[in-house]
Amino acid sequence: MQGKHAQPTQIIDISRMGVAFVSDHAMPTDEQLLLNFCFPGSAIRNEITLTVVNSSAVGSHGRFRNGARFIAISEACADRIVDYVTTAPA
């Protein structure tokens, strides 16, 4: 995740319109950020501009669950997301 500074996150859910992810810090809401990621087994880098709509503490280890809506996503990236979530694991 990139805003003012790059920050590692863990994607826990993704769809055509948005993403849920876990981070070590609360994420600012209503600020545009850039998400960079690759799907498992792929070297293709996906870049999506998004806005975090909620960020809340989860558990007792200083982690935060974040929900974000995509603002700008290429059609190719959207197609890769749909393929990933609709294809059964090998």
Secondary structure, 3 states (H helix, E strand, C coil): CECCCECCCEEEEECCCEEEEEECCCCCCCCEEEEEECCCCCCCCEEEEEEEEEEEEECCCCEEEEEEEEEECCHHHHHHHHHHHHCCCC
